[in-house]
């Protein structure tokens, strides 16, 4: 991560499925499919519901994840190949350091999951408070990288910079306002992998800004790609270096922007995710 670059909204420091449609059968002109199907008896309905419940339970059990080779799925995200967007493979994380997922698998899937979850953590509002930022940096970076980054980051997150965002010197928003900083991954890909190191790029959209009645910096979106150089350190993937580039960015939609109250309420009610590959 380059500290010399201008600080962006997230700190700057720090396959495909198809939908099949069933057409109406028969030659009738009835757009709902012609003759009505017979009504199922209550006994048949109970049987169907029972099968569905058992199926859901079986899927949940199979996806619990564990250390057995049978629990692993084929590797996703092989360099140069398309990868499904749905979560695949072993359970992504076995433990957490506070709210930060840790304990990723030592394979390509684990590297992708680590990079994606670290992007979420590094793009959170926790980075705007010194104590939280140091905890995050110590957790997701290698010891050498963490030691190298802390002082420059503290200088970058200066009181003057925080003031421009509408925060006080401690990183707190004014009363009645909600500061929003979130990274929402769209996808990840493995650039390279050799077992001890991995380069993973995470394409994401982000939310950044102040939501409040008097805000002069309303919450807006950004599109960027965050590339992480990961190293297997202390039985987990850690960031040795990282960088960001703008885009790819889609054409903005025509959805009407929500009010500050709606944004604040959404941020409070909708929690984040632990991401798998």
N, C-alpha and C positions, 0 to 999 in steps of 0.2 A: 504494500500500500504506500503510495507516495504522499508524504506529508507536505511536499512543496507545492502541490497542486492546490488550486482554490478549493476551499471546503464546500462540499455539496450538501444537500439537505440531509443526508444520512451520516454526516460526520466527515466523510472523505478521508477519514483516518481510521482508521480502524484496521408394427405398430399401431397406428392410429385406429380408433374404434369406428365402427360403422353402425348406423341405425337402419334396421330392416323394418319396412312397413308392410303389414298384411293387408292386401286389397280385399274388398268384399267378394265372396264367392257366389257362383250362380249367375244366371242370365237376367235376373230381375233388375228392374230399374231402381229398386229400393236402395238408397245410398247407405243404409245401415246394414246391408248384407242380406236382404231377402227375408226368408222365414226366420221366426224367432227360435232360439235354441231352447230346449226343454229346461224348466226350472230344476235345479239340483235339489235333491232331498236334503234335509238337515243332517242325516247320517253321512251323506257324501261330502257335505261341506265340512263337517267335523274331521273326516278323514283327510281332506285336502289341507286344512289348517294344521293338523298334526304333522303331515309330511313337510310342510313349509317350515314349521318350528324346528323339527329335527334337522332339516337341511341347514338352516341358519346356525344351529348349535354346532353342527359338524364343521361348517366353514370357519366359525369362530375358533373351534378347537384346533383345526389344522393351521390357522394363522397365528397361534399363540407364540410360536417361535421357540427355539431352544438351541442346544449345542449339537444336536445330532445332525450328521450329514443329510439325513432324509428331510430335515426341516428346511434345507436351503433350496432355492429355486435357481434356474439358470441365470447367469450374470447378465445384468442389463447395462446398457450404455457403453458397449464396446466401441472403442474409437473407430469412427468412419461408418458406423452402422446406425440405423434408426433404432430407437428404444421406445417402448410403450410409455405412455404418460401416466398410466395407473401404477400405484405402488406395487412392487413385486418383491419376492425373495424373503429373506429371514426378517424376523422382528428387528426393527432398525436400531433400537437402543435398549440397553439393559438397566441403566441407572441414570441419575441426574446429579449434577452439582448445583444445588439450589434449584433454579428453574431452567437450567441449561442442560440439554440432553448430552450425555457422555456415554462412553463404552460402545463405540461403533465397531462393526465387523471389519476384519482385516481383509477386505476384498473391494472390488470396484463399487459394489452396491453400498458398502459401508462408507467408502470415501465420498460418494455422491450424497448420501444421507447426512454425513458430517458437514460437508460444505454447505448444504442447503439449510440445515439447522443453525449453523454458525452465521450465515447471512441474515437469518431472522433475528438472531441475538444481537449482532453488531448493528443492525438497523433499528433497534428498539430505543425507546425513550430512556432506558437505563444507561445508555452511553452518555447522557447529558449531565449526569451526576458523578462526581469524582469517585466516590466509594464504589458505586455500582459499576462504573467503567473499569476500574482496576480489577474488580472481581471477574468481570467478563473477559478482559484481556488475559488474566492469569489462567483462565479456564480453557480458552479456545486457541491460544497461541502457544508455540513452543516456549520454553523458559527463556531462551536467548532472544527471541522475537519480542516477547512480553517486556523484558527488561529494556530493550531498545526503543520500544514504542511509548512507554508510559509518559516520560517527560515531554516529548514532542506533542503527544495527544493532550496533555494537561495545558500546554501552551496554546494549542489550537482551540480548545474549548475554554477560551478565556471569558472573563466577565463581560467584556465588550462584545464578543461574538454571541454569547448567550442573550445579551440585551437586545441584539438585533433580531433575535428569534422571539422576543417577548418574554424571556425567562429572567429570573433574578440570578444573582451570582452563584447560587447553589443549584441552579437548574430547575427551579420551581416556577410554574405558571402563575399568573395573577389569580386572585380569588374569582370564582365564577367562570374561569376559562379552562379549556382542556388542551394540553399540548399533545399533538399526534405525531408519532414517528414509527412507521411500520414498514417492514419488508415483506412482500408477498411473492414467494417464488412461483414462477410459471413452469420452469423446467430446468433440468441439469444435464450436463454431458461430460464425459470423461475425455479430456484432451490427451492424457498420457497416464500410464500406470505401470509400476514395476514391483509392487509388493511392499516396498519400504517408503516410496514416495508416490504422489499422485497429483495431477493438475486437473482441477474440476472447475468448469464454468457454470454459474447459476444465472439464469435469465430471470429477472424479477421486475415487478412493478412496485412502487413505493408510495406511501402516504406521508406527507410532511406539512406541518403548519400549525397554527393556533386556531382553535375553534372557540369562539366567544363573541359576545355582542359588540365589543369594541375592537376586535382583531383587525390589524392592518396586514396580516400575513395569513389569509385563509388556507385551509387544508387543500393541497393540490396533489396531483399524481406525477410520477416520473417513471421512466422506463430505462433500465440499465442492465448491464451484464457484469457480474462480479466473478473474477477468476481467482481461485485459491491454489497456492502451492502448498500441498499437505505433506506432512512427514509423520511416519509412524513413531510415536514417542510415548514412553511410559504406558504401553498397551492401549493406545488410542490414537486417532488421527488428530493432529494439531496443525495450526496454520504457521508455516514458516515465512510466507510472504503472500501478498494479495494486491490486486489492482482492479479498477473499475473503468468501464467504457460506457458511453451513452448508447441506448437502444439495444435491440431493435424495438422501435416504437410503432404501434398500429395507428391507424387513422382514428382520431378521437370520435367518440359516439356523440349522439345528439340528446343524451339524457340530461334533463334539467338538474343543475347543481342543487344539492340539498341545503337546508338551512344549517346554521351553526348548531342549533339545538339538536337537530337530527343527527349530525355528525358526532357530537359529543355523546349522545345516547347510544349510538351504534358502537363507538369505541369502548364504552363501558360494558355493553351487553355481549359483544361478540369477542370471544377469546381467541388466542392463536392456536397453532397446531404444532405437533411434532411431526416432521416430515420423513417419509420413508422413500425408497426408490423401488 
